[in-house]
Amino acid sequence: MAGREFERLTFMQDYTRVVSPIIDVISLDNFAYLAASADLRGGFDWSLHFKWEQIPIEQKLSRTDPTQSIRTPVIAGGIFVINKSWFNHLGKYDIQMDIWGGENFELSFRVWMCGGSLEIVPCSRVGHVFRKRHPYDFPEGNALTYIKNTKRTAEVWMDEYKQYYYEARPSAIGKSFGSIADRVEQRRKLNCKSFQWYLENVYPELKVPEKELIPGIIKQGANCLESQGQDTAGNSLAGIGSCKGSVNNPVATQEWIFSDPLIRQQDKCLSITSFSTGSQVTVEACNQKDGRQKWKMKGSFIQHFVSGLCLENESSRLVTNICQSDILGQQWELLQAT
């Protein structure tokens, strides 16, 4: 079966796929046709500014057929094919958005997070004349209109990550954006996934801005959490040892960075070998997606995010056990450098 026929058949079989063409440029000055690269997909930054970007190298290497569709985090908007019933089921367009801009992000997030997918079909090309200015009026100005539309998107779909939108676009703070109650309710009814899921599974290349990370030590009395040698299986172990140096100048093996949810030491992170009680605690190459490496400070506990167990010094051996406030081996103090 030819690639183009296969793509068409696949689209007909899966009504949740939303497909977009490669958008070529038709010159505004002389109508010359300029073909765009077939290795691009839609992307964006935290200000919700759309951009074309190269597909990830691993995706490029896995494509054995140049006609194969390209997964894309977002589409440019306006030029796409979607099943009408699926479009209606998802809630159509947000009718409180004004004129132009931002609707492509809202629809893209909604499609991915509510059970669908977005793809660019290389065999489909549409030429577009990009104007130098908008052909319609913006009563409140195009910048303010774009802010309103993207702010609605951020408030409905980006969950706690909307803080990075406001950091990247501070002019949106305090601006009116209308009621989003019906859109929030629509998301609830559709049982859509979280924006964290979207970042982890659809657009992991969009890096979450790191807060200023301050190194420090993790103490328990006169002892400190430290990385140690390897066990017989070759795992690097975490352990407890007498504190050396000072908070501002600790030895390298006792210096940690709490970059929520990871507890890091350079490129290695605190990890567990299993999610059950008594799990050994190791130091492994950091992997943001690895549930074994996710921790949170809860009072004086260092609690494993997935298992709910607490880090415990059990006779100088680090394990995870059921959290109990009367066990001194589970009491930790995080001291950061000044």
BALOBA-1460 file (C-alpha; in Angstrom, 3 decimals):
// residues 338
<rec num="1" residu="m" x="0.000" y="0.000" z="0.000"/>
<rec num="2" residu="a" x="1.382" y="3.425" z="-0.955"/>
<rec num="3" residu="g" x="2.350" y="5.696" z="1.926"/>
<rec num="4" residu="r" x="-0.249" y="8.339" z="1.081"/>
<rec num="5" residu="e" x="-3.048" y="5.766" z="0.895"/>
<rec num="6" residu="f" x="-1.936" y="4.277" z="4.218"/>
<rec num="7" residu="e" x="-1.999" y="7.709" z="5.887"/>
<rec num="8" residu="r" x="-5.509" y="8.361" z="4.572"/>
<rec num="9" residu="l" x="-6.741" y="4.955" z="5.747"/>
<rec num="10" residu="t" x="-5.154" y="5.418" z="9.184"/>
<rec num="11" residu="f" x="-6.782" y="8.832" z="9.558"/>
<rec num="12" residu="m" x="-10.191" y="7.375" z="8.652"/>
<rec num="13" residu="q" x="-9.778" y="4.558" z="11.185"/>
<rec num="14" residu="d" x="-8.692" y="6.856" z="14.045"/>
<rec num="15" residu="y" x="-11.076" y="9.800" z="14.231"/>
<rec num="16" residu="t" x="-9.122" y="11.368" z="17.123"/>
<rec num="17" residu="r" x="-6.158" y="12.203" z="14.874"/>
<rec num="18" residu="v" x="-5.949" y="15.852" z="13.879"/>
<rec num="19" residu="v" x="-3.727" y="16.382" z="10.848"/>
<rec num="20" residu="s" x="-2.122" y="19.463" z="9.378"/>
<rec num="21" residu="p" x="-0.166" y="20.013" z="6.147"/>
<rec num="22" residu="i" x="3.290" y="21.423" z="5.623"/>
<rec num="23" residu="i" x="2.713" y="25.147" z="5.144"/>
<rec num="24" residu="d" x="4.707" y="26.573" z="2.245"/>
<rec num="25" residu="v" x="5.239" y="30.278" z="1.637"/>
<rec num="26" residu="i" x="3.766" y="32.184" z="-1.291"/>
<rec num="27" residu="s" x="5.636" y="35.451" z="-1.711"/>
<rec num="28" residu="l" x="3.565" y="38.545" z="-1.018"/>
<rec num="29" residu="d" x="5.538" y="40.463" z="-3.639"/>
<rec num="30" residu="n" x="5.577" y="38.169" z="-6.674"/>
<rec num="31" residu="f" x="3.646" y="35.012" z="-5.696"/>
<rec num="32" residu="a" x="6.804" y="32.903" z="-5.916"/>
<rec num="33" residu="y" x="6.264" y="29.521" z="-4.254"/>
<rec num="34" residu="l" x="8.815" y="28.670" z="-1.551"/>
<rec num="35" residu="a" x="8.679" y="25.083" z="-0.276"/>
<rec num="36" residu="a" x="9.162" y="24.607" z="3.469"/>
<rec num="37" residu="s" x="11.293" y="21.857" z="5.000"/>
<rec num="38" residu="a" x="9.611" y="18.507" z="5.580"/>
<rec num="39" residu="d" x="11.538" y="18.033" z="8.841"/>
<rec num="40" residu="l" x="9.741" y="20.692" z="10.875"/>
<rec num="41" residu="r" x="7.067" y="20.538" z="13.544"/>
<rec num="42" residu="g" x="5.210" y="23.120" z="15.613"/>
<rec num="43" residu="g" x="6.690" y="24.278" z="18.901"/>
<rec num="44" residu="f" x="6.470" y="27.172" z="21.325"/>
<rec num="45" residu="d" x="8.123" y="28.882" z="24.263"/>
<rec num="46" residu="w" x="6.665" y="29.681" z="27.680"/>
<rec num="47" residu="s" x="5.249" y="33.006" z="26.454"/>
<rec num="48" residu="l" x="3.090" y="30.929" z="24.066"/>
<rec num="49" residu="h" x="4.910" y="32.228" z="21.023"/>
<rec num="50" residu="f" x="4.575" y="29.738" z="18.151"/>
<rec num="51" residu="k" x="7.683" y="28.664" z="16.247"/>
<rec num="52" residu="w" x="8.689" y="26.062" z="13.711"/>
<rec num="53" residu="e" x="11.426" y="23.748" z="14.958"/>
<rec num="54" residu="q" x="13.391" y="20.747" z="13.756"/>
<rec num="55" residu="i" x="11.925" y="17.410" z="14.783"/>
<rec num="56" residu="p" x="13.992" y="15.678" z="17.519"/>
<rec num="57" residu="i" x="16.921" y="13.670" z="16.205"/>
<rec num="58" residu="e" x="15.549" y="10.382" z="17.586"/>
<rec num="59" residu="q" x="12.257" y="10.976" z="15.761"/>
<rec num="60" residu="k" x="14.136" y="11.821" z="12.574"/>
<rec num="61" residu="l" x="16.239" y="8.646" z="12.781"/>
<rec num="62" residu="s" x="13.165" y="6.467" z="13.365"/>
<rec num="63" residu="r" x="11.419" y="7.723" z="10.212"/>
<rec num="64" residu="t" x="12.153" y="5.134" z="7.526"/>
<rec num="65" residu="d" x="9.514" y="6.525" z="5.160"/>
<rec num="66" residu="p" x="9.567" y="10.251" z="4.203"/>
<rec num="67" residu="t" x="5.790" y="10.148" z="3.760"/>
<rec num="68" residu="q" x="5.272" y="9.076" z="7.377"/>
<rec num="69" residu="s" x="3.364" y="11.616" z="9.459"/>
<rec num="70" residu="i" x="5.186" y="13.731" z="12.062"/>
<rec num="71" residu="r" x="3.915" y="14.034" z="15.627"/>
<rec num="72" residu="t" x="3.712" y="17.696" z="16.541"/>
<rec num="73" residu="p" x="3.127" y="19.309" z="19.975"/>
<rec num="74" residu="v" x="1.105" y="22.137" z="18.406"/>
<rec num="75" residu="i" x="-0.216" y="23.118" z="15.004"/>
<rec num="76" residu="a" x="-0.066" y="26.534" z="13.407"/>
<rec num="77" residu="g" x="-3.848" y="26.845" z="13.457"/>
<rec num="78" residu="g" x="-6.410" y="27.492" z="10.763"/>
<rec num="79" residu="i" x="-5.144" y="24.808" z="8.377"/>
<rec num="80" residu="f" x="-5.977" y="21.333" z="9.645"/>
<rec num="81" residu="v" x="-8.391" y="18.439" z="9.246"/>
<rec num="82" residu="i" x="-10.441" y="17.188" z="12.183"/>
<rec num="83" residu="n" x="-13.403" y="14.844" z="12.433"/>
<rec num="84" residu="k" x="-16.490" y="17.041" z="12.893"/>
<rec num="85" residu="s" x="-18.038" y="14.866" z="15.615"/>
<rec num="86" residu="w" x="-14.705" y="14.764" z="17.470"/>
<rec num="87" residu="f" x="-14.368" y="18.552" z="17.152"/>
<rec num="88" residu="n" x="-17.855" y="19.018" z="18.604"/>
<rec num="89" residu="h" x="-17.165" y="16.489" z="21.364"/>
<rec num="90" residu="l" x="-14.017" y="18.379" z="22.374"/>
<rec num="91" residu="g" x="-15.952" y="21.628" z="22.713"/>
<rec num="92" residu="k" x="-15.358" y="23.320" z="19.333"/>
<rec num="93" residu="y" x="-13.509" y="26.639" z="19.568"/>
<rec num="94" residu="d" x="-13.392" y="28.839" z="22.663"/>
<rec num="95" residu="i" x="-15.947" y="31.430" z="21.536"/>
<rec num="96" residu="q" x="-14.726" y="33.978" z="24.093"/>
<rec num="97" residu="m" x="-11.393" y="34.307" z="22.335"/>
<rec num="98" residu="d" x="-11.221" y="37.420" z="20.173"/>
<rec num="99" residu="i" x="-10.352" y="37.883" z="16.493"/>
<rec num="100" residu="w" x="-6.976" y="36.137" z="16.075"/>
<rec num="101" residu="g" x="-4.168" y="34.417" z="17.947"/>
<rec num="102" residu="g" x="-3.779" y="31.774" z="20.630"/>
<rec num="103" residu="e" x="-6.555" y="29.468" z="19.471"/>
<rec num="104" residu="n" x="-4.017" y="27.029" z="18.024"/>
<rec num="105" residu="f" x="-2.458" y="26.474" z="21.464"/>
<rec num="106" residu="e" x="-5.842" y="26.005" z="23.122"/>
<rec num="107" residu="l" x="-6.952" y="23.468" z="20.523"/>
<rec num="108" residu="s" x="-3.587" y="21.680" z="20.469"/>
<rec num="109" residu="f" x="-3.464" y="21.239" z="24.254"/>
<rec num="110" residu="r" x="-7.084" y="20.110" z="24.268"/>
<rec num="111" residu="v" x="-6.582" y="17.515" z="21.530"/>
<rec num="112" residu="w" x="-3.497" y="15.970" z="23.132"/>
<rec num="113" residu="m" x="-4.663" y="16.124" z="26.745"/>
<rec num="114" residu="c" x="-8.172" y="14.830" z="26.006"/>
<rec num="115" residu="g" x="-7.300" y="11.675" z="24.102"/>
<rec num="116" residu="g" x="-6.321" y="12.735" z="20.589"/>
<rec num="117" residu="s" x="-3.129" y="13.414" z="18.666"/>
<rec num="118" residu="l" x="-1.692" y="16.026" z="16.303"/>
<rec num="119" residu="e" x="0.312" y="15.181" z="13.213"/>
<rec num="120" residu="i" x="1.793" y="16.913" z="10.195"/>
<rec num="121" residu="v" x="1.353" y="15.002" z="6.930"/>
<rec num="122" residu="p" x="4.403" y="15.579" z="4.671"/>
<rec num="123" residu="c" x="2.546" y="14.614" z="1.484"/>
<rec num="124" residu="s" x="0.067" y="17.423" z="2.072"/>
<rec num="125" residu="r" x="1.287" y="20.944" z="1.294"/>
<rec num="126" residu="v" x="-0.649" y="24.187" z="1.424"/>
<rec num="127" residu="g" x="0.786" y="27.466" z="0.162"/>
<rec num="128" residu="h" x="0.048" y="30.542" z="2.258"/>
<rec num="129" residu="v" x="0.512" y="34.255" z="1.601"/>
<rec num="130" residu="f" x="1.808" y="35.800" z="4.822"/>
<rec num="131" residu="r" x="0.682" y="39.432" z="4.973"/>
<rec num="132" residu="k" x="2.744" y="42.275" z="6.381"/>
<rec num="133" residu="r" x="-0.167" y="43.389" z="8.551"/>
<rec num="134" residu="h" x="-3.489" y="41.989" z="9.711"/>
<rec num="135" residu="p" x="-6.429" y="42.450" z="7.334"/>
<rec num="136" residu="y" x="-8.817" y="43.201" z="10.217"/>
<rec num="137" residu="d" x="-9.039" y="45.642" z="13.078"/>
<rec num="138" residu="f" x="-8.231" y="44.959" z="16.722"/>
<rec num="139" residu="p" x="-10.339" y="47.391" z="18.793"/>
<rec num="140" residu="e" x="-8.082" y="46.845" z="21.833"/>
<rec num="141" residu="g" x="-4.878" y="46.374" z="19.837"/>
<rec num="142" residu="n" x="-3.485" y="43.095" z="18.546"/>
<rec num="143" residu="a" x="-1.038" y="42.701" z="21.475"/>
<rec num="144" residu="l" x="-3.767" y="42.948" z="24.121"/>
<rec num="145" residu="t" x="-6.012" y="40.600" z="22.140"/>
<rec num="146" residu="y" x="-3.235" y="38.026" z="21.881"/>
<rec num="147" residu="i" x="-2.613" y="38.310" z="25.620"/>
<rec num="148" residu="k" x="-6.287" y="37.737" z="26.399"/>
<rec num="149" residu="n" x="-6.449" y="34.640" z="24.190"/>
<rec num="150" residu="t" x="-3.226" y="33.051" z="25.411"/>
<rec num="151" residu="k" x="-4.084" y="33.893" z="29.021"/>
<rec num="152" residu="r" x="-7.368" y="32.001" z="28.650"/>
<rec num="153" residu="t" x="-5.369" y="29.062" z="27.317"/>
<rec num="154" residu="a" x="-2.889" y="29.175" z="30.195"/>
<rec num="155" residu="e" x="-5.589" y="29.446" z="32.863"/>
<rec num="156" residu="v" x="-7.629" y="26.517" z="31.522"/>
<rec num="157" residu="w" x="-4.929" y="24.099" z="30.383"/>
<rec num="158" residu="m" x="-1.502" y="24.769" z="31.873"/>
<rec num="159" residu="d" x="-2.267" y="23.989" z="35.539"/>
<rec num="160" residu="e" x="0.568" y="25.001" z="37.884"/>
<rec num="161" residu="y" x="2.840" y="25.546" z="34.874"/>
<rec num="162" residu="k" x="0.956" y="28.731" z="34.007"/>
<rec num="163" residu="q" x="3.367" y="30.519" z="36.366"/>
<rec num="164" residu="y" x="6.024" y="30.180" z="33.668"/>
<rec num="165" residu="y" x="3.681" y="31.797" z="31.133"/>
<rec num="166" residu="y" x="3.314" y="34.806" z="33.435"/>
<rec num="167" residu="e" x="7.067" y="34.927" z="34.066"/>
<rec num="168" residu="a" x="7.710" y="34.935" z="30.310"/>
<rec num="169" residu="r" x="4.841" y="37.352" z="29.568"/>
<rec num="170" residu="p" x="4.510" y="39.636" z="32.634"/>
<rec num="171" residu="s" x="2.315" y="42.041" z="30.652"/>
<rec num="172" residu="a" x="-0.464" y="39.424" z="30.990"/>
<rec num="173" residu="i" x="-0.612" y="39.814" z="34.777"/>
<rec num="174" residu="g" x="-3.796" y="41.597" z="35.820"/>
<rec num="175" residu="k" x="-5.241" y="41.722" z="32.302"/>
<rec num="176" residu="s" x="-8.912" y="40.822" z="31.846"/>
<rec num="177" residu="f" x="-9.586" y="37.505" z="30.099"/>
<rec num="178" residu="g" x="-13.296" y="36.849" z="30.667"/>
<rec num="179" residu="s" x="-14.967" y="33.889" z="32.321"/>
<rec num="180" residu="i" x="-13.432" y="30.446" z="31.788"/>
<rec num="181" residu="a" x="-15.929" y="28.510" z="33.915"/>
<rec num="182" residu="d" x="-17.490" y="26.699" z="30.950"/>
<rec num="183" residu="r" x="-14.096" y="25.734" z="29.501"/>
<rec num="184" residu="v" x="-12.862" y="24.423" z="32.861"/>
<rec num="185" residu="e" x="-16.069" y="22.413" z="33.202"/>
<rec num="186" residu="q" x="-15.636" y="21.042" z="29.673"/>
<rec num="187" residu="r" x="-12.138" y="19.878" z="30.568"/>
<rec num="188" residu="r" x="-13.483" y="18.184" z="33.705"/>
<rec num="189" residu="k" x="-16.242" y="16.400" z="31.753"/>
<rec num="190" residu="l" x="-13.753" y="15.136" z="29.180"/>
<rec num="191" residu="n" x="-11.511" y="13.810" z="31.982"/>
<rec num="192" residu="c" x="-8.460" y="15.307" z="30.302"/>
<rec num="193" residu="k" x="-4.890" y="14.656" z="31.384"/>
<rec num="194" residu="s" x="-2.671" y="17.175" z="33.173"/>
<rec num="195" residu="f" x="-0.291" y="19.626" z="31.558"/>
<rec num="196" residu="q" x="2.528" y="17.756" z="33.294"/>
<rec num="197" residu="w" x="1.486" y="14.672" z="31.307"/>
<rec num="198" residu="y" x="1.638" y="16.786" z="28.145"/>
<rec num="199" residu="l" x="5.166" y="17.971" z="28.956"/>
<rec num="200" residu="e" x="6.394" y="14.476" z="29.788"/>
<rec num="201" residu="n" x="4.769" y="12.607" z="26.891"/>
<rec num="202" residu="v" x="4.228" y="15.105" z="24.076"/>
<rec num="203" residu="y" x="6.731" y="17.939" z="24.467"/>
<rec num="204" residu="p" x="9.585" y="16.902" z="26.805"/>
<rec num="205" residu="e" x="11.872" y="19.217" z="24.815"/>
<rec num="206" residu="l" x="10.169" y="22.232" z="26.430"/>
<rec num="207" residu="k" x="12.321" y="22.606" z="29.510"/>
<rec num="208" residu="v" x="10.770" y="23.848" z="32.739"/>
<rec num="209" residu="p" x="12.718" y="26.891" z="33.948"/>
<rec num="210" residu="e" x="14.773" y="25.972" z="36.974"/>
<rec num="211" residu="k" x="14.553" y="28.109" z="40.050"/>
<rec num="212" residu="e" x="17.855" y="29.298" z="41.401"/>
<rec num="213" residu="l" x="19.231" y="26.106" z="42.866"/>
<rec num="214" residu="i" x="21.203" y="26.483" z="46.079"/>
<rec num="215" residu="p" x="23.441" y="23.600" z="47.165"/>
<rec num="216" residu="g" x="23.540" y="22.435" z="50.742"/>
<rec num="217" residu="i" x="23.836" y="19.480" z="53.069"/>
<rec num="218" residu="i" x="21.233" y="17.081" z="54.462"/>
<rec num="219" residu="k" x="21.939" y="16.522" z="58.155"/>
<rec num="220" residu="q" x="20.855" y="14.141" z="60.854"/>
<rec num="221" residu="g" x="22.525" y="15.156" z="64.094"/>
<rec num="222" residu="a" x="26.271" y="15.239" z="63.492"/>
<rec num="223" residu="n" x="25.958" y="13.066" z="60.386"/>
<rec num="224" residu="c" x="25.292" y="13.958" z="56.750"/>
<rec num="225" residu="l" x="23.714" y="12.217" z="53.772"/>
<rec num="226" residu="e" x="26.479" y="11.241" z="51.359"/>
<rec num="227" residu="s" x="27.227" y="9.252" z="48.240"/>
<rec num="228" residu="q" x="29.440" y="6.244" z="48.872"/>
<rec num="229" residu="g" x="31.105" y="3.445" z="46.923"/>
<rec num="230" residu="q" x="29.462" y="0.697" z="44.904"/>
<rec num="231" residu="d" x="27.867" y="-2.493" z="46.166"/>
<rec num="232" residu="t" x="28.572" y="-5.958" z="44.741"/>
<rec num="233" residu="a" x="25.928" y="-5.391" z="42.051"/>
<rec num="234" residu="g" x="27.664" y="-2.226" z="40.854"/>
<rec num="235" residu="n" x="25.109" y="0.221" z="42.260"/>
<rec num="236" residu="s" x="26.426" y="3.472" z="43.728"/>
<rec num="237" residu="l" x="25.088" y="3.649" z="47.262"/>
<rec num="238" residu="a" x="23.829" y="6.535" z="49.353"/>
<rec num="239" residu="g" x="24.768" y="6.423" z="53.004"/>
<rec num="240" residu="i" x="25.343" y="8.423" z="56.144"/>
<rec num="241" residu="g" x="28.661" y="9.689" z="57.463"/>
<rec num="242" residu="s" x="30.175" y="12.264" z="59.791"/>
<rec num="243" residu="c" x="29.690" y="15.762" z="58.384"/>
<rec num="244" residu="k" x="32.900" y="17.147" z="56.882"/>
<rec num="245" residu="g" x="33.575" y="20.745" z="55.981"/>
<rec num="246" residu="s" x="30.795" y="23.304" z="56.435"/>
<rec num="247" residu="v" x="27.411" y="24.162" z="54.952"/>
<rec num="248" residu="n" x="29.080" y="26.695" z="52.653"/>
<rec num="249" residu="n" x="32.014" y="24.440" z="51.842"/>
<rec num="250" residu="p" x="31.073" y="20.759" z="52.232"/>
<rec num="251" residu="v" x="32.973" y="17.841" z="50.748"/>
<rec num="252" residu="a" x="31.719" y="16.895" z="47.274"/>
<rec num="253" residu="t" x="30.183" y="13.604" z="48.431"/>
<rec num="254" residu="q" x="27.963" y="15.422" z="50.971"/>
<rec num="255" residu="e" x="26.825" y="18.348" z="48.817"/>
<rec num="256" residu="w" x="23.272" y="18.026" z="47.438"/>
<rec num="257" residu="i" x="20.847" y="20.160" z="45.453"/>
<rec num="258" residu="f" x="17.120" y="19.760" z="46.096"/>
<rec num="259" residu="s" x="15.736" y="20.493" z="42.604"/>
<rec num="260" residu="d" x="12.164" y="19.385" z="43.265"/>
<rec num="261" residu="p" x="11.426" y="16.519" z="42.821"/>
<rec num="262" residu="l" x="15.045" y="15.382" z="42.467"/>
<rec num="263" residu="i" x="17.793" y="15.308" z="45.095"/>
<rec num="264" residu="r" x="20.869" y="15.828" z="42.960"/>
<rec num="265" residu="q" x="24.602" y="15.521" z="43.294"/>
<rec num="266" residu="q" x="26.033" y="16.809" z="40.002"/>
<rec num="267" residu="d" x="24.475" y="14.511" z="37.351"/>
<rec num="268" residu="k" x="23.511" y="11.773" z="39.839"/>
<rec num="269" residu="c" x="20.269" y="11.596" z="41.825"/>
<rec num="270" residu="l" x="19.015" y="9.890" z="44.966"/>
<rec num="271" residu="s" x="17.018" y="6.815" z="43.927"/>
<rec num="272" residu="i" x="15.453" y="3.641" z="45.324"/>
<rec num="273" residu="t" x="15.687" y="0.065" z="44.095"/>
<rec num="274" residu="s" x="12.012" y="-0.775" z="44.727"/>
<rec num="275" residu="f" x="8.786" y="0.869" z="45.891"/>
<rec num="276" residu="s" x="8.438" y="-1.417" z="48.927"/>
<rec num="277" residu="t" x="9.549" y="-0.935" z="52.538"/>
<rec num="278" residu="g" x="13.206" y="-1.619" z="53.209"/>
<rec num="279" residu="s" x="14.241" y="-0.527" z="49.719"/>
<rec num="280" residu="q" x="17.918" y="0.237" z="49.369"/>
<rec num="281" residu="v" x="18.770" y="3.851" z="48.499"/>
<rec num="282" residu="t" x="21.213" y="4.390" z="45.634"/>
<rec num="283" residu="v" x="22.692" y="7.220" z="43.576"/>
<rec num="284" residu="e" x="21.973" y="6.914" z="39.850"/>
<rec num="285" residu="a" x="22.104" y="9.016" z="36.687"/>
<rec num="286" residu="c" x="19.321" y="11.601" z="36.934"/>
<rec num="287" residu="n" x="16.132" y="10.925" z="34.994"/>
<rec num="288" residu="q" x="13.242" y="13.356" z="35.521"/>
<rec num="289" residu="k" x="10.752" y="10.714" z="34.343"/>
<rec num="290" residu="d" x="11.966" y="7.961" z="36.685"/>
<rec num="291" residu="g" x="9.494" y="7.618" z="39.551"/>
<rec num="292" residu="r" x="12.195" y="6.002" z="41.692"/>
<rec num="293" residu="q" x="13.995" y="9.358" z="41.901"/>
<rec num="294" residu="k" x="11.144" y="11.624" z="42.991"/>
<rec num="295" residu="w" x="11.189" y="13.020" z="46.537"/>
<rec num="296" residu="k" x="9.622" y="15.817" z="48.535"/>
<rec num="297" residu="m" x="10.364" y="17.494" z="51.857"/>
<rec num="298" residu="k" x="7.452" y="17.061" z="54.254"/>
<rec num="299" residu="g" x="8.342" y="18.754" z="57.503"/>
<rec num="300" residu="s" x="11.466" y="16.977" z="58.690"/>
<rec num="301" residu="f" x="10.694" y="13.911" z="56.537"/>
<rec num="302" residu="i" x="12.242" y="13.227" z="53.145"/>
<rec num="303" residu="q" x="9.332" y="11.375" z="51.579"/>
<rec num="304" residu="h" x="9.432" y="9.349" z="48.393"/>
<rec num="305" residu="f" x="6.862" y="10.856" z="46.065"/>
<rec num="306" residu="v" x="5.532" y="7.627" z="44.530"/>
<rec num="307" residu="s" x="5.710" y="5.082" z="47.366"/>
<rec num="308" residu="g" x="4.914" y="7.556" z="50.159"/>
<rec num="309" residu="l" x="7.693" y="5.978" z="52.242"/>
<rec num="310" residu="c" x="10.280" y="8.014" z="54.131"/>
<rec num="311" residu="l" x="14.051" y="8.050" z="53.940"/>
<rec num="312" residu="e" x="15.424" y="6.379" z="57.069"/>
<rec num="313" residu="n" x="18.860" y="5.929" z="58.560"/>
<rec num="314" residu="e" x="18.588" y="2.341" z="59.783"/>
<rec num="315" residu="s" x="21.795" y="1.503" z="61.647"/>
<rec num="316" residu="s" x="23.887" y="3.584" z="59.198"/>
<rec num="317" residu="r" x="22.119" y="1.950" z="56.249"/>
<rec num="318" residu="l" x="19.749" y="4.112" z="54.168"/>
<rec num="319" residu="v" x="16.365" y="2.570" z="53.363"/>
<rec num="320" residu="t" x="12.755" y="3.678" z="52.858"/>
<rec num="321" residu="n" x="10.151" y="2.789" z="55.467"/>
<rec num="322" residu="i" x="6.672" y="3.797" z="56.600"/>
<rec num="323" residu="c" x="6.821" y="7.376" z="57.867"/>
<rec num="324" residu="q" x="6.756" y="7.594" z="61.676"/>
<rec num="325" residu="s" x="7.375" y="10.814" z="63.571"/>
<rec num="326" residu="d" x="8.849" y="8.989" z="66.602"/>
<rec num="327" residu="i" x="11.704" y="7.435" z="64.608"/>
<rec num="328" residu="l" x="14.767" y="9.666" z="64.877"/>
<rec num="329" residu="g" x="16.329" y="7.987" z="61.846"/>
<rec num="330" residu="q" x="13.643" y="9.634" z="59.689"/>
<rec num="331" residu="q" x="14.291" y="13.188" z="60.897"/>
<rec num="332" residu="w" x="16.365" y="15.243" z="58.458"/>
<rec num="333" residu="e" x="17.473" y="18.849" z="58.224"/>
<rec num="334" residu="l" x="18.180" y="20.532" z="54.897"/>
<rec num="335" residu="l" x="20.751" y="23.318" z="55.316"/>
<rec num="336" residu="q" x="21.477" y="25.501" z="52.290"/>
<rec num="337" residu="a" x="24.593" y="27.531" z="51.591"/>
<rec num="338" residu="t" x="24.381" y="31.282" z="52.165"/>
